[in-house]
Amino acid sequence: MEKNEYLCELRKATKMNRREFADYFGIPYRTVQDWELCKRSIPEYLLRLIEYKLKTENMIKKSIVEKNEER
């Protein structure tokens, strides 16, 4: 799974729209939009930090993470 697809899947799993997701993480909306639309590439370490925060706050299910690790 591509990083942008995984980011989008993580966001959708939280049931947040882009604006809410961006505000939650303190990331500019346009940056999140560019990442999801493949105009820019999200750094791998940042994607992992987002994933970690969502997991520790029980905002996503482990199955989403496991599904990504399989690919």
N, C-alpha and C positions, 0 to 999 in steps of 0.2 A: 504494500500500500504506500502510495506517495505521501510525503509529509503534509502537503496541503489537504489531501483527502482525509488523513488521520486527524488533523486539526479540526476540520469541518465536522467529522464524526464525533470528536470529543465535545465540541460546542453543542451539537444537536442533542447529545446524550444529557447535557445539563439543562436542556429545554430553554436555553437563553438565545436571544437573537444576537446579532453581531455587536450591536451597541452595548447591550448588557454585558456580554462577554468581555468586550474591550474595557469597559468601565471597571468590571470586577478585577481584572488583572492590571489595570493602570496602563494599558497599551492604547496608543492612538487608534481610533476607529479605522482610519484609512489604512493603517499598517495591517490590521487584521483582515480587512477587505482585500488588500493586495496579496497577502499570504494565501487566502482561500481561492483567489482567482488566478493564482500562479503568476502574478506580475512580479512578485518578489518571493524569495525562498526564506522560510522561517529557519533560524539556526537550530540545529539538532538539539543542542543543550537546552535551549529555551522551550522547545516542544516537550522535552523530558521533564523540565521543571513544572510546566503547566499540567502535564499528566500527573506528576507526583502530588501537586497541590490538590487537584481534583480527587485523587484517590484518597488522600489522607483526610479530606473533609467529607468523604463519603458522598460525593456529588456524581460519581460515575460508578458503574459496575465493573468488577474485575474482568468480566467477559470481554469487554471492549478492548482492554489492554492485551489480554491473552490472544484475541483474534488478530491484533496487529503484530504481535510477536511471532505468530505462526507464519506470516508472510515474509 
